[in-house]
Amino acid sequence: MNIVILDGHTLNPNDLSWEPFKTFGHVTVYDRTPTEELIERSKDAEVLLINKIKLGKAELDQLPNLKYIGLCATGTDNVDLAEAKKRNIAVTNIPAYGTPSVAQHTFALLLELTNRVGIHNKSVQELEWVRSKDFSYFKKPLVELHEKTIGLIGYGAIGKEVAKIAAAFGMNILIYSRHANSVEYGRLVDLQELFKTSDIVSIHTSLTTDTKGLVNKELLDKMKRSAFLINTSRGAIINEADLADCLNKERIAGAALDVLSVEPPLADNPMLSAKNCIITPHISWISKEARQRLIDIAYNNLKGYLNQKPINQV
């Protein structure tokens, strides 16, 4: 069996191993694959393992040997699933591998917004404390999370983990979910109430035609001026022009984003210059522990397919 990994670098920048996959056949690993080289590298593959590579009808038409696509991610929007099904190509994904890491990063972003560790560390490194007349000072107001209200959009595995951590902080929890009928922490509300009532809104839903641009001017205008917005899900769920305008007019207190609508972002992305906006480069999933889980699950998915006992098939 010919197995090709087309964009392996972000998953495994040589600190993990692809060795187990060699038990299934010949393995070729490319760190990155430019669009113009995709077909040449994939044409003899029976198995493709991909992360963000896009496989639509045009690509699948040119890959007659392909039998299996292993998505090394939870999201499936980069593969035309209908076209894959027509060709009897099995597609699997990897749910829940990054749940602890993404929930942790959500709170890393939130705590940076509320406790301003980076700004104060920079101030100390620049010797402002040495020169200070007082034993203590603050550059920006700090915010206590206890009894603040966090609103979660989405209640899958990550949303549930964030809710659990929020409960440990003593926060009130509101949840908007199109699927959940009951929740362990907090209560279910509609989007309007969530945006109007929450001190923090945190996005944990998948990107679909229904959620693209979901967070727009109408909802942002309902938020408290003191509120924060966090996104560790998919960038396109937010209308970035609307959010940038909201931040620049100081309609809300700040935002923290691990994702943008286009990645890497274009230089003119309005979020890059928006006021009171923290951005990290889509790293919430990238702890070594989460990446090892991802590779382990990808291995088991392929093993299940080859044994005619499919796992995580979409």
Summary of the structure (lengths in Angstrom):
residues: 314
radius of gyration: 21.8
end to end distance: 21.9
largest distance: 73.3
contacts: 987
relative contact order: 0.13
helix: 35%
strand: 16%
